[in-house]
Amino acid sequence: MTDVLGQTTFATLYQAGEGIYELFDKVMVLDQGHTVYFGPPDQARAYFEQLGYRSLLCQSTADYLTGCTDPNERQFAPGRSEADVPSTPTALEAAFQSSDLARDMAFQLPKYKVHMETEKTDQDAFRAAVIEDKKKGVSPKSPYTLGLKDQVIALTRRQFQMRLQDKFQIYTSYGFMTVLAFFIGGCYFDLPPTSAGAFTRSSVLFTALLVLSLDTFVEMPIQMFGRPITTKQTGYGFYRPAAVQIANVLADMPFSATRILIYDIIIYFMSHLDRSAGRFFIFHLISYITFLAMQGFFRTIGLFCSNFHTAFRVGVSIFPTLILYSGYMIPINQMKRWLFWVSYINPVNYAWSALMKNEFQRLNLTCDGAYIVPRNAGNITKYPAELGPNQVCTLFGAKSASAIVPGKDYIKIGYDLNVDSLWHRDFVVLVVFLSFFWFTQTVVIEIFPHVVWSGGISFFAKETSETKKLNEELKARKEQKAEEERLEKIRAMDGIKRKKDPGDFTDRRIFTWERVNYHVPVGGGSLQLLNNVYGYVRPGTLTALMGASGAGKTTCLDVLAQRKNIGVVSGDIFVDGRPLDANFARGTAYAEQMDVHEGNATVREAMRFSAYLRQPFHVPKEEKDAYVEDMIELLELQDLSEAVIWSLDVESRKRLTIGVELAGKPELLLFLDEPTSGLDAQSAWNLVRFLRKLADSGQAILCTIHQPSSLLFESFDRLLLLGRGGNTIYFGDIGEDSHVMREYFARYGAQCPSNVNPAEYMLEAIGAGITPRVGDRDWKDIWLDSPEFALTRMEIEEIKHKSLARDRFVDTNPSAYATPLWYQVKVVVARNALSLWRSPAYIFTRLFLHLIVSLLVSLLFLQLGHSTRDLQYRVFGIFWVIALPGLVIPQLEPIFLVNRSVFIREASSRIYSPYVFAIGQLLGEIPYSVVCAIIYWVLMVYPMHFGQGSAGTNGTGFQLLVILITELFAVSLGQLIASITPSIQIASLFTTPIQIVLGSLCGVTIPYPALITFWRSWLYQLNPFTRMLGAMLSTELHGLKITCKPDEFAVFNPPSGQTCAAWASDFVKAVSGYIDNPNDTAGCRYCQYSVGDEYFLPLNIKYTHRWRDVGILFCFFVFNFVATIFASRYLRFARR
C-alpha cells in the first residue's frame, strides 16, 4: 500500500519477525523516550554490535534491537561491559547523535526541507486532489470530505444496518414492550365508563407513559458504550460528532415507531379507552413524541456525563421529579407554591395532561356504586338504587341530582385540566421539548467529546504500619539481590549456564498424559479437536505448548488442567502413574490468558487472598504472609505491592496473575495460557525470565505461547508442537540454541537459516502460516514414525513404573477445599467489604440517590395534615418506597456480574465454595443497605409528619424496619437476577418489567376492589410490595383521625322534615366516615373517612396483620438469597 499509493506509513511493532522487519525502509529505536537509533534497517544490527552489544545465534534483528535497551535481556560482547558500552538511555542517545548515521540525517534533513519548499508540484497536486474529493458546498478549509447532510445520510445508513443486524436487541426490545403492553392492558382490562373507571383510566394513562419513559433510561449507558468508537473516528476526521448523533435519532425511528405503535394498540384497546380512531391516533402521537423527547433527554445526560455513575446520579435525581410533578399523584393546584413551577418544565406533565384531555374530552361517566352518598349497604334498603334527589355523587365534577358526569368536568375539578389547551399548549410544548433535546444532543456531543482515558498511571492504597514495614523490607532485599543478579548476568553473557541436576526434584510428582483425545458436539455430530496427544512435564522444567492458530493449544491446556465442562475427553492423564483424584485442582494452578482479578484489591492483598484460601488451613497465617512476600520479590513486584489492580499495566497484571496462582503453593503443576500475549518483546522476555526462575526452583510449568522470540524460546526446556486437528508434530527437548529441535526438523528437510527465529520457522515449515509446508509428507505422520515418538512413549512408561514403585502420595486434607467453610466466609466477606469501600462512586451514588429521592418525595408531601387529600398523599408517600429496588438493582447487577467472573476463575482452582461467594456478596452490601434505609426513613417520616396515628413514635420505628427489609429485598433481588443471567445486557432487561409488574399490582394505582379476579387471586398475594405497603399503610393510618376540609365534604339534602342524621346515619354506620352537621335539615356535609382504618380496610389491609406482612416480606428476601446461592452453584455460564 505504501509503494502503490505513495503514502508515508508509521507503525509500532511488538515481537516483529525478520520477514516483517525487512519490509520497512527506516527503523527507529526508543529507550525511555530517547532516540537511540534512526536509520536503515539493514545497518541497525551492525551499529549496535559496533557499540559493544552481543548478537545471539538465531536471534531476529527486531529482538536484538529491543534487547539492547533492556537491562535484563541485553548482553555485551566478550571483553566489554557497562563500563565501556553506552547502556543508559542518555548515553545511547549521545552515542547515536555522534554517529555517522545521525550526522547524515542532520545533513539530509535541511536539504529535504528546502526541496519541499521549492518543489511544490507534488504538494499542489495533493491539495488539489483533496479539494477535488470534497463534495460540493464543503469549505476548502474543512477537514471533512462530505458535508453535514451527506455525513448524516451515510451514518444513518450505517446505524440502521447495525440495528438491523443486532437481532438480540430487536427481539428483546419488541418482546418486552409487547409483554408489558399485554400486562398493563390485562391489569386495566375493559375499564367501565362509570365512576369506578375514572381513577383507573388516569392510572393506565400514567402507567403507559411511565413505561415509555423508563424504556428510554437505557439510552444513558448506550451513549457511553459507543463513545470510544465515536472518539476514534471523529479524531480521524471521518465525520462531525453531531452527524453520528443525528444519524442515531433517524436510524432508530423506524424501530421505535413500530414498537411503540404495537405497544399503544395493545394497551389502548385492551383497557377499553375511548374507542375512536381520532382519539387513538392522538394518544399514539402524544405517546411517541413523549418517547422521543425523553429519549433525547437521557441521551443528552449520557453524552454530558463522563461515566455511568455520574449519569445514573443525574438521571435518577431528575426522573422521580418528572414523575412526582406530572400531576397524577398530586394535582398542580395542590402542590406547594414554591415547587409547583417544576411542572411547567416537565415534559411528562404535558404528556399526561394531553392524554387525560384526549381521553375524557368526550367521555361521559355514569355515577354508581360506592360513589353515591348515601346508598344501600349491607342490610340497608332505604335508599334509592339509582341516584335520587336526596343523594349526591362524590365524583369530581358531579352535579346535583345528575347521574352523568362529563369527563371534561371531572378532570377540570379533580385535576385542574382544561380540554381546550390540548393542542395550543400541551402538544406545542411537547414538540418544543423534543426539538430542544434533539438540539442539546448535537451541541453536547460537539462540546464535550470525553476523550477516553487509556490508563498509564498506577494508583496505590494508603500504607498501613504493617505494609509500610513490609515494603521497606522488600526494598532492602531488592538491593541485596542486585549483586547476585549482576553475577548471574555475567555468567549469561559468558555463556555459562547453571547445570541442573536431574535428581534435584526426584521427590516430586510427575504429570503424564497418553492417547488424549477430545471431541466436542457440533450440529449433526462431533468434532475432534485433539488426536492422540502424548507428553509429560517433569518438576523443574519449563515446557512450551505451541501450534498454529486453531491447532488446539488452549484446548489441550484446558483438557490437561481438567477445565473443560463440555465435550468428551478420552485417554490417560496420570500423576505419578495414577489417575487424577478429586484434589487435582488444588494441587495445580492455572494462569488464564485473560487477567481477571478483583480490581479494587492491591497486589499484596490479591496474593494473600489466594494464599489464605489455597494453602492448607494448618499453615500459620504468618508463614503464608511470608511466602507472599517471597512471591512479590520473585516476580519483582516490590514497587507495586500496594498498587490497586485495576490501574496496573498489562505486564504487571500478567505477573500478578502468575503470582496469585503461585501464592497457593501448587505442589504439582503450573499451567499458563499465552502469558506473553499483548506484551512487547521486552515485557515478554521479563515474564518468561520469571518463569525460568520458577522452573529452576523446582516448579513444573506447562505454558502455551504465541510467536516467541528466539531468546525467549530458548528459555524453555521442552516443546509440545500441535498441528491442525490437534495432531502432535513434535514433543521433546529444545536444547541450547534450539539445536535439538532444529536437528529434528533438519533431518526431514526443514533446515532453519541462521538468522531466522526457530520458533517462527518451524511453524512455517509445518504449513501453519501462509507458506506451504516443507516436504511431501504430513508432519504428523513423520512424528508417529520417528524415534522421538517411540522414545517419548518409553519415557512415559518409565516415569509411571518408577512412580508406582514409590510410596503413594497421601493428601492429609481430602476435601475439595483447603480451608473450612467458616474461614472461607470470613476471608471472602472481608475482601468484598474492602472492595466496596474502595468503590466511592458506587457508595456515593447509592447514598445520594436514596437521599435525593426521599427528599424530593418529602418536599412534595411536606407536613401532611389530617384531611382526606392528606390521607391519599400519605399513601402516595409510602408508595414511593417501592422505588428502592429501582435505585439499587441497576447498580448491583454490574458489580455482581464482574465479581462472578472473578469467582469463576477462582472456583476452577477450588479456592472457595460457590455458597461462600453468594454469602459474601450479600453480607458486603448489608452495612450500606442499613445506612441507605436510615437516610430514606429519616427524610420520609419526619418531613411528611408521619406517626400521628395510634402507633405513634413506635410506628415510625416500625417503618424503619420495613424500609430496611425492603432494602435488603432489593439487594437480594438484584443479585438473584444477575445470578440467573449470563450478562449485564440481559440482566438489565428484567429491571423495568419487574418494577412495573410489582408496582402495578400492589393495590395503589389499581385499588384492591378494582383488580380483576385473575390478578387478585395470585399475583397480588405473591407480590412483596403488597406486604410492604400493607405493613406500612396500616401502621401509619391506624387510629389516624381524619377531618375533612370544607371542599372535601359530599353535600346532600335530606328528605323534607328529616335531619341529616336521621336520613344518613344508617349509611354512615354501615360504611364509614362521619356527618359534620347531623342535626341540620339541609346541606348535609358527609366526610368519607373518620379514621385512617376506614381507608385501608376495604383494600384488604389489616393493622393486626402488619407483623405477618413484615415476616412474609422477610421470607421473600430469604428466598432470593437462597435462590442466589443455588444459582451461583449451578448457573455459572462459563462453558469451556
N, C-alpha and C positions, 0 to 999 in steps of 0.2 A: 504494500500500500504506500509506503514511503517513497519507493522508487517510481511507481506508476503515477502517483498524484503529485509528486514533488513536495511532500509535506515534511515538516520538521517534527520528529517524534521523540518525546522524553518518556522513559519507562524506569520504574524501580523494580528490581527483581529479587526474589528470595530463592536461594539454592538453585541458581541457574546452571544448567548443564553446558558442556563445552559447545555443543552444536548451537544452542541458543546464543551463547556468549559471542561466538564468531560472527553472528549476523549484524552486530552493531558496528557503527562507524567510529564512535567515541565512547569512552568509559570514564566515569567519574567515581572516585573512591572517597568517601567521607568518614571521618573519625570524630565523633562528638561535635559535629558541625564544622570541622576544619577540613578543607580540601587537601588531601594528601596525594592525589594523582588526578590528572585530567589529560587525556591524550589518546592515541591509537590503541585499540585493544591488544594488538599483537606485540606491543612494546611494554605492556604493563608488567608481565612476569619478569622480564629481564631487568626492568627498572628496580623492582623490589629485591631481586636477587643481588643486584649491584649494591643495594643499601646494606645487605648482610642478612637477609632472611632466607631460610632454607626452604626449598621446594621439595615436597614429598612425592614419592612414586605413586602414579595413578591418581593424582590429585588434580581436579579441574582448575582452570585458571580462576574462575569466579570464587571457588572455595579458597584458593590460595590467597587471593587479594583480600577477602573479608577476614581470613585467618590472620593476616599480618596486622590487623587493627585490634585483634582480640588478645589481651594479655594471657588468657588461659590456653589459647589454641596455637598462637604463633610459635615458631621455632627458629632459632638463629643458626646461621651456617657454622660449620666447625671452626673453632677458634674465635668466634665472635660472641658478644654478649650485649646486655643493655648498656654497658659502659661505652661501647664504641658504635652502637647502632641506634639511630633515632627511633624511639619507641613510644614517646608521648605524642598526643595529638599536635601540640605546638611544634615539637621537634620534627615530626613528619611533614608538617606544613612548611616549616622553614626549609627542610631539605628539598621539597618539591619546588619551592619558589626560587631556589638557587640552581635548579637543574636546567639542562638544555631544553627540556620539554616546556617548562614554564617560560623561559626566555623566548622560545619560538612562538608560543601562544601570545606573549606580550607584543612580539613583533608583528604577528599576523592580525591581531585584533584591530589596531588603528587602521591598517590598510583595508580591512573588511568594512569598517565604518565609513571610511572615505569612499569606498566603492559603492556602498549602499546610498550615500548622499549624492553621488554623481550619476550612477547608473540606476535610473528610476523606471526603466521600461517595465521590469517585472512588477514593481510596486504599483505603477499606474494600471497595469493590466489586472492586477489583483483587485485594486479598488474598484475598477470599472466592472469587474466580474461580480463583486459584492453588490454594487448598486444595481446591476442588471438583474441579479437574483431577487431583489426586493420587489414585492408586489406594488402595484400602482397605489399611490397615496401614502406609502410608508416613507417617513422622513429619511433622507440620506444619513443623518446623524444617529438614527435609531439603531440599536444593536440587534433588532429583530428583523427577520426576513418577511414575516407576514404582519399585517395589521391586526388590530384587536379583533375585528369581526372575523377574519379568516382563522385566527388562533382559536377563537371560541367555537367556530364550526368544526375545526379539526379535533379539538379536545372533546367537544360534545360527542362526536362520533366515537372517539376512543373510550370515553367514560361510559357511554351506552353499551358498547361491546363488552367492557369489563363487567358491568352489572348483569348483562345477559349471560355471561359465562359463569357467573357466580350462582350456580344452581341452588346451593345450600341456602344462601341468603334469600333468594326468591321464594323457595319452598317454605322456609320458616317464617318469613315476614307475611306472606299471604296466608299461610296456615294459621299462625297465631292470631292474626287480626280476624280471620273468619271464625275461629273458635270463640274468641272473645265476643264477637258480634252475636253469635248464637247464644252465648251465655247471658249477655246483657238483655237480649231480646227475650230469653226464657225467664229471666228474673222479673221483667216488667211485661210479661206476656198479656196481650189483649186487655189493655187498660180500659176501664169503663169510662164513658163520657159523663160521669157523675162526680159529685163532690168527693167520693172516695178515690177517684183517679186524678184529682187536681195536683196534690203534692207529689205523687209518684211520677206524673208527667214532667214536672220540673226536675225531678231526680234523674230520670232517664236521659233528659237533655244534658244535664250536668255531667252524668257519668260518661256519656258518649264523647263529650268534649274532653273530659279528663283523660280518657284512654288515648285519644289522638294526641294530646299534649305530652303524655308520658312516652308515647311512641317516638316522639322527636328528641327525647332526652339522650338517646344513644348517639346523637349527632356530635356531641362533645368529644368522646373518645375517638370517633371516626376521624375527626379533623386532625387529631394528634398522630394516629397510625399512619396517615398518608403524608405527614409533614416531612420526613426525610427525603422521600422521592421528589416532592414538590421543590424542596430547598435545593436539591442537587440539579434538577432540570432547569429551574429558573436561574440558578447560578451559571449554567452553561448558555443562557440566553435562548432557550428553546421557546419560551413564551413568558408573558407577563403573569405574575401571580394572580391578578384579578381574573385573567382569562380562564384559569382552571376552576375558580370558584363559580363563575357564571356558567361554565360548562357542567359543573356538578348539579346545579339547580335545574338546568334544562334537561340533562340526561336522566335525572331522577323523576321528572314529571310523568312520563308515561307509566311508570311502575306505581308511583304513589297515587296517581289519579284513578287507575283501575282498582287498586287495592282498597282505597277509601270509598269508592263507589259501591263495591261489594259490601263493605262494612256498613255503609249508610242504608243500603237497601234492606239488609237483614234486620237491623235494629228498628228502622222506621216502620216496617210493615208487621214485624212480629209484636211490637209493643202497641200497635194499633194507634199510631199517631194520626193526625188529620189526613185521611186518605184522599188527597187531592194532588194532581200532577204538579200544579204550581207550587203548593206548599212543600212537596217533597224536593223539588229541584232547588227551591230557595234554601231548604235545610241542607242539602248537599253542597250548594255553593258556599254557604257560610262555614260549614264544617271544613271544606277543603281550603278555603282562604285562611282559616284559623290554623290549620295544619301547616300550611306553607309559611305563615308568619312565625309560628312557634319554632318551626324548623330553622328559619333564618335567625331567630333569636338565639337558639342554642348553638348553632354553627358560629355565630359571632363570638359567643363566650368561648367556645373551643379554640377559635383562631386567636383570640385575645390572650388567653392564659398560656403560660409556659409549660404546665404539667397537669396531669389528671387531677391531683388532689386540689390544686387551686381552682380548676374549673368546676370540680364537684362541689367545693365550698360555695362558689359564687352561684352555680346553678340551683343547688338545693336551698340556698338562702332566698333566692328570688322566687322559685317555683311555688312554695307554700303561700307566699304573699299574693301571687296571682290567683291562687285557688281561694284563699280567705276573702279577698276583696273582689270576688267575682259577682257578689250579690246573692248567691244561693243560700249560704248559711245565715247571713245577716243582711237584710236589705240596706242599701246605701244610705237611706234616710235615717237608719237606726245606728249607723256607725258613729264612733267618736269623731267629733268635729275636727280634731287635729290630725286625723288619719284618713278620713273618707276620701281625700284628694287622690289617694293611691289608686282608687278605682278608675279615675279618669285617664291614667296612663297604663291601664291594664287591658291588653287585647282580649283576655278571656272574659272579662266583664262585658265588653261589647259583643262578643260572640254569643255568650249565654243570653244576654238581653235580646239579641236579634232572633235567636231560636225560640225564646219564650214568646216574643211578639208574633212570630210567624205561626206558632202552634195555636196560641189562644186567641188570635185576632178574630176568627170566625167561629170559634167553638163556643157552644152553649152548654153549661154544666147543669145537670139536674141535681138538686139538693135532696138527699135522702139519708137514711140510716143514722149514724152517730152524729151527723151534722145538724139534726133537727132538735131544738130545745123548746119546751120539754117534750119527751117522747115516751112511748111504752118501753118498758124494760122489765125483765123477769116476769112476775105475775101481774104486772100493771097493764090494764087495758083501757084506761080512762081517756087517753089522748087520741086524737085522730091519727090514722095510719099515714096519711099524707099531710103535707104542710098546711096548717089551718091558720085562721086569723089570730089565734092566741098563741101561736108558736113562731119561732124565728129560726132562720138558717144561719149558722155560725161561720159559714164560708165567707172569705173576704169578697166584698163586692155584692153581697146578697141584699135584696130589697125586701121590705116588709110584705108579708103575705104572698111572696112570689117564690115558687119552687125552681125557677130558672135563673141561673146566674151567668151573665155574659162573660166569656173568658177575658175580654179586654178589661172589664171592670174588676175581675179577680186579680189580674196582675197589676192593675193600676193601684188598687187599695192595698194589696198584700206586698207588692214589691216596688211600687212607685215607678212602673214602666208604662210608657205611653206608646201605643202601637203606631202612632203617626211618625215616629222618629226612626223606624226600621231602616229605611233607605237613606234618608238625608243625614243621618247621624251614625248609626251603627255600621252600616255597610261601608260608608265613605271612610270612617276612621279605621276599620279593619284593612281596607286597601292601602291607606296611608301607612299603617304599621307594616304591612307586607312590603311595600316599596322601601320603607326606611330600613328594615332589616336586610333586604337584598342589597341596599346601598352600603350598609355598615359591613357586610361580609367582604365586599370588594375593596373597601377602604382599609379595613383592619388587616387583611392579608397582604396588602401593599406596604403598610406602615410597620407592621410587626411580623417580620419574616421568621423570627425564632430560629436562629441557627442552632442546629442540633449539636450538643456537647459531645465530643468524641473521647473524653477521658484524658489520660496522660498525667493525672495528679492523684497521688495516693492520700487517703485520709486515715488518720490514726486516732485510736481511742486513747483517752486520758490514762496515763500510767498510774497504777496504784503503788503502794510501797513495795509490795511483793514483786510486781512486774518490773519496777524500776531496778530493783536489786538483781533480778534475773537478767535483764538486758545489759547491765554493767558486767556481769559475769560472762555473758556471751561475747561481749566486746573484747574482754581480756583474753578469752580463749581464742578468739579470732586472731589476735595479734601473736599469740603463742604459736599458732599453726602456720603463720606466714613463712617461717624458716623451713618448716617441713615441706610446704608446697614449693618453695624455691628449690630445694634439693630434688624434689620429685620432678620438677620441670627440667632441671639439668640432666637427670637420668633420661627423661623422654627425648631431649634434644640430642643426647649421645647415643640414642637408640637402645638404651638399656631398659629392659622391662623386667619387673619382678616376676620370677618364675613361680607359678602356683604349683603347690604340691597336690597331686590328685588325691592324696589321702587326708587332706586338711579337713574335709567335711564328710568323712565316711559314716559318721554317726547320724547324719540327717537322712530324711526320707527322699525317695526319688519318684518323680512323676513320669509315667509312661502311657502311651496310647497306641493301639494297634487296630487296623481294619476299621477305622472310624468312617462311617457313612452318615449322611444327613439328608433327609427328604422332607420337603415342605409341600403342603397341599396347594394345588392350583386348580383353576377351572378345568374340570374334565379329567383330573388325575393328580399326579405328584411330580415334583421337580427335584432332581438330585443336585445338591449344592456341594457336597463333599464326597469324595470317592476313594475309599481305602487309604486313608492317611495314616502314616506311621511316624513315630518320633518319641523323644524323651527330653526331659530337662533335668540336668544334674544340679545339685547345690553348688553355688559359687560360679555359675555360668550365666552368660547373657545370650539368649537365643533370639534371633530375629525371625519374624514371620512376614514374608513378603510375597508379592504377586501382582499380576496385572489388575486393573480396575475391574471389579466384578468376579475376580477369581475366588473369592470366599475367605479373605484374610480375617475380617472381623467375625464372619460366621464361624470359622474354625476356632477362633479365640473364645467366642461365646459358648460353643459346644464343649470345648475342653474345660471352661470355667463353670459349666453347668448353669449357664444363664439363659438358655433357651426355654421358652414355655409354649412354643408351638412346633409342630413337625415331629418327625421320628428320628431318633438317634440310635445307631447300632454300632457295635464294635466293643472293644475292651479298653476302658480307661481306668488305670490302676495307680495306686500309691503303694510303693514297696511290694508290688506284685499282688496286692489285694484290692478287691472292689472298693469304690468310694463309699464312705459311711455318711451318716446324716450330718456330721460335723465338718464336712469338707469345706463348706463356705466359710466357716470361722477360721479355718487354717490357711485360707488363701486371701489375697487382696486383688481387687480389680480396679485399675485406674482407667475410667472411661474416657473416650475422646472428648466428650462434652464435659467441661469442668463445672459440675453442678455442686454448689455449696450453699450453706446458709449465709446469705450475703452480708448480714449485719454483724456476723461474728468476726473476731480478729483471727490472724493466722494461728497464734498460740491457742486461742480458745477452740478453734476447729480441731486442731490436732489433739488437744486434751480431751475433747468430747469423744473422739474416736478411741483414744487410749483408755478412758474410763469405762467404756462400754464393750470394748472388744478384747482387752486383755483380761485374764482370769480375775474373778472377783477377789480372790485371796491375796492378790498382789497389792501391797500398800499403795495408797494414793501418792505418797512422796516418791516412791520408786517409779510410778507411771509419769509423774511430772518430770522427774529427772531424765527419763527416756525421751520424753517430748523435747526437752532442751537439746539432747543429743541429735535428734532428728532435725531440729531447726538449724543446728550447726552444720550437720551433714549436707543439708540442702541449701546452705548459705542464704538462709532467710533471716539472719540476725537483725538486719536493718529494717525488716518488715514484720517483725514478730507482733507488733501492736497495730499493724495496718488493717483497716476494715476490708473484708474480702471483695466487696463489690467494686472497690476502687483500684484493685490490682491490675497490672498489665497481663498480657496473655502468657508470657513466660513465667511470671510469678505464680499465676493461677495453675499452670501445669505442674510446677514444682510443689505447690500446695496440695494438688490432687494426689501426687505421689506420697507426700508427707502424711496426709490423712490416712492413706492406706497403710503406710509403714508404721504409723503410730499404734496400730493394732497388733504389732509384732507377728506378722504372718509367718508361721513356722514352716510352711510348705512351699508356697509359690506366690510370686507377684506377677499378675497379668497387666499389661498396658496396651491400650488400643490407640495407636498412632499418636504418641505423646508429642511428636515434633510438628504435627500439622499446624499451620498458621504461624509458625515461628520463622524468623530469619535464620540464616546459616549460623550466626554466632550464638543465638539463643538455643538453637537445636544442639549445637556442639556442647554447650554448657550443660544442657539437660542430660544428654547421653553420658557425659563425663560423670554426672552424679550417679547414673545407673551403673556405670562401670565400678564406681566406688562401692555401691551396694553389693554388686556381684562379688567383688573381691573380699567383702566381709562375710561371704557365705550365703547370700540370698540367691535363690533360684529365680530367674526372671525370663518370662516369655513375652515378647513385645512385637506387635505389628508396627511396621514403619514404612513410610512412603517417601521415595526419592531421597535417600540419604546421600550425603557427600561421601567421598572415598575415605576421608579421615574418620568420619562418623561411622561408616560401615565397618571399618577395621576394628572398632571398639567392641564389636560383637564376637562371641566365640563360635557360634553355630548358626546355621541358616536353614529354615524350612521355606522352600520356594514352591508356591502353588501356581498352577496354570488354570486356564479356563475350564470350568466344570468341576473345580475343586480337586483336580488331579495333582499329585505330587510330582514336581520337576527335579527337586534336589533336596536332600537332607544330609547335613554333615558339617564338618568344620569349615571355617572360613580361612583361617591361617593368617600369619603375618603378611602384610601387603596383599592379602586375599589370594595368596598363591595356591592354596589347596583348592579353593573353588574355581580359580582361573584355570588350573591344570585339568580339572574335571571337564569343563566346557571346551577347553582347547583340544582335549582328547577326541572329541566328537565334532571338531571342525569349527568351533566358535572361539577364535583367537582374539583376546581382548587387547587393543592397542595400548601402548604405554601411557599415553596422555588422556585416556578415557576412563571415566569413573566405572569400575567393575560393576557396581550396583545398577547403573543405568544400562551398561552394555548387556548384561545377562538378560534383562527384561526385553531388550531389543532382539537378542539372539533367539529367544523362545517365541517371538512374534507377538509380544504383549503390546507393542506400540503400533505405529502406522507402517513400519517397515516389515517386510516378510521375514519369517523365521529363517535361521541359518540351518542348512541341511535339509535332507529329504525326509527324514524320519520325524515322527512326533516325539517331542522331548519326554513326554510321559512314558512312552514305550521304551525309550532309551534308559530312563531311570529304572524301570521294572527289570530290565535285563542287565543292569550294571552291577558290578561287585560291591559298590557302595550301598545299594539297596539290601543285598544279602548280608553285608556287614551290619547294617542298621538292625535288621531282624535278629541277628545273632547277639548284638549288644543288648537289645531289649530282653531277650531270653536270659542272658547272663545277669542283667540287673534284677530280674524277677527271681531268678534262682538264688542269688546271694541275699536278696532282701527277705525271701521266705525263710532262709536259714537263720536269720536273726530273730531275736525276741520280738514278738508283736508289740507295736506301739499301743499303749493303753491310755485313752483320754480320761483324765480324772474328773472331767465335767462333761458327761454325755448329753446334756441338754442342748437345745437348739441355740440358746443364747448364753453368753459368757457370764452375765450378771443376773441377779434375781429381778423380778418384776418391779418390786417397790423401788429398787435402786434405779432402774431404767426410768420410772416415772419421775423420780427426784431430779435426775440429770437432764432429761428432756424438757421438763417444765421449766427448769432454771434457764436453759438455753432459749426457749420460746419467750420467757418473760424478758430476758435481756434483749432479744431481737426486737420485740415490740417497743421496749423502752428506747431503743436506738432508731425508731421509726417516727420521728417527731411529726412528720407530715400526716401520717395516719392518725396518731393520737390527737393532734390538734384539730384535724378535720372532724374527727368523731365528736370530740368535746364541743367544738364550735357549732356543729350542726344541731346538737341537742339543745344547746343554749339558744341559738337564734330561732329555731322552730318553736320552742316553748315560749320564748319571749314574744314572737310575732302573734301566736295564738292568744297569749295573755293580754297583750295590748288591745286586741280586738274585743275581747270579752272582759275588759278590766272592771274590777269591783262590781260583780254581779249582785243584784238585789233579790227580791222575793216575788217578782211579778211572773206572769205566765211566760212572757218572752224571755225573761232571765232564766226561767226553768229550762226552756228549749236551748238557750245559749250554754247553759251548764252541760247539757247533753252533748252539744257540738264540741265544747271544750274538752270533754273527756274522750269524745270520738277521735280526736286528733292523736291520741296515744297509739292508735293503730298505724300511725306514720313511722313509728320507731323501726319496725323491720325494713321499711323502705330506706331509712337512713343508714342502717347497719349492714344489710346484706350486700349491697353493691361494693362496699369497702372490704368486706370479709372475704368474698369469693376469690379475688385475685391472690390475696395473701395465702389462703388455704391451698390453692392450686399450685402456687410456687413452692410452698412447703412440702406439698405432696410429691413434687418432682424430686426434691431433695430426699424425701423419705424412700422413694422407690429405689434410688441408688443405694441408700444406706441399708434398706431391708434386704437387698440382694446379698449382703455380707452378714446378715443375721446380727445387726448391731442392736436393734431393739424391736419389740413387738409392734405390730400394727395397732393393737389396742392401746399401747402406750402413746403412739402418735396421736390418735384421736383424743385421748385424755389430755395430753399435753396441749393440743390446740385449744381445747375449751378452757382449761384452767388458766392458761395465759391471758385469756380475754376477760376473766371474771373481775379483776380489780378495776379495769376501765369500764366495765358494764356497771359496776356499783357506782362509780363516780358519775357516769353519764345519767344513770337513773336518778341520783340525788339532784343533779343540776336541773333535769327536766321537772322533777317533782317540786323543787323549791320555786321555780319560775311559773309553775302551774297553780298550785293550791293557794299561795298567798296573794298574788296579784288578782286572781279571779275571785278571791274571797270565799274559798271553799271552807267546809267544816261548820256550816251554820245549822245543820240538821241535828238529829238526836245523837248521832255518833260523835259529834264534836271533834276535839283535838285527836282523840284516839282514832277517829275515822280518817283524818289526814295521814296519820302514821300507817294505817292500813292501806291507803292509796299508794304510799311509797313501796310497800311490799308487793303490791300488784304490778306497779311500774317496773320494779326490779325483776320480777319473774318474767314480765313481758320482754324486758331487755335480754334476759338470758334465753328466752324462747327465740328471739330474733337472731341471736348469735348461733344457737344450735340449728335453727332452720337454714341459715346461710351456709353453715358448714355441711349440713346434710345435702343441700342442693349441689354444692361444689363436689362433695364426695361421690355423688352418683352420676356426675357428668364428666366428659373427657377433657373439656377445655373451657376457658372463660367465655368464649363466644357462645357456646351452648348454655352454660350456666346462667349467663346474663339474660337469656331469653325467658327464663322462668320467673324472674323477679316481679315484673309488672303484672302478668296474669295472676300469680298467686295473690298479690296485693289487691287486685281488683276483685277477685272471687271472694276472698275472705272479708274484704271491706264492704262488699255489696250485700252479703247475707248475714250480717251480724245484728240486724234489726234496727238500724238507724236510718239509712237512706230509703230502705223499704221496711216500714214498721212490721212487726211480727204478724198482726192480723191481716196485713195486705200480702204477705208471702203466699205464693201458690203452694198447694199441698206437697208437690214433688220436692221442692227445696226445703220446706219446713220440716218434713218428716225425717231428713237425714243430714243434709249438708249444713243446715242451720245448727243442728245439735253437735256436729263434728267440728264446728268452727271454733278455734281457740279464741278468736276475738269476741265471740258470743259470751264466753265465760269471763273474759277480761272486762267487757262492758257491763255484764250483769253484776259482777262484784263491785265495780267502781260506782256505777249508777245507783245501785241500791244503798251503798254506804253513804254517798253524798246526798241523796234525795230523801232518805228515810227520816221522817219526822220534820222535814223542812216545811215551815209554814209558808203558804202561798197567798199573796194579796194582790188581786188584780188591779192594774191601773185603770183609770176611767175608760180609756179606749179599748180595753181588753174585755169588757163585760159584754155578754149577749143580752140585749134588751128586748123584752116582750111584754105584752099587756095581758093580764089575766081576764077571764070572762067577767062580765059585769056583775058586780056585787061580791066578788071574791078578792081576797088578798093574795099577794104573791106567794105566801107560804101555803095557803090553802090550795092553790092551783098547782104549785110545782114541788111541794115538799116530798110527795111520794117519789117523784122522779129523782130528786136530789139524794134521797136515802138509798135508792136502788142503784144509782150510778156513782156520782162523785161530785165534788165541788160544793159551793155554798151560794145562798141568795143574800145579796148585800142589804136589801131592803125588804125583809119578809112581811112587814105589816102594811106596805104600800098597796094601793089598788090599781096602780098604773106604772108603767116604766120599770118593770121588774128587772133588776140587774143580776144576771147569773154569771158566776165565775166558774170555769170548768174544773179547777182544782182547788182544794183547800189545803192539801198537804202533798208533799212530793211522792209519797207512796202511791197515790191515786194515778200518777203518771206512769210509773213503771210496772204496776201490777198487770194491766192489760197487755203489756209487752212480754209476758212470760218470764218476768224477773221478780224474785222474792228476796227480801232482806235476809231471811233465815237461811238462804242458800249461798250466801256470799263466801263462806269458808269452803263449801263444797266446790263452788266455781273456781276459787283460787287453787284448790287441790287438783282439779281437773286440768287447769292451765299448767300447773307444775308437771303434771303427768305428760302433757304434750311436750314440754321441754325434755323430760327424761326419755320419752320415746325418740325424739330427734337425736338425742345424744347416743342412745343405744344403737339406733339405726346408722348413725355416722361411724360408730365403732365397727359394725359388721361390714359396712360399705368400704371402709378403709382396709378391711381384711380381705375382701373378696373382689372388689372392683378397683383395680389399680390402673387400668387402661394402659398397660405397658407391655404390649406384645413384642416379643423378640424372637 
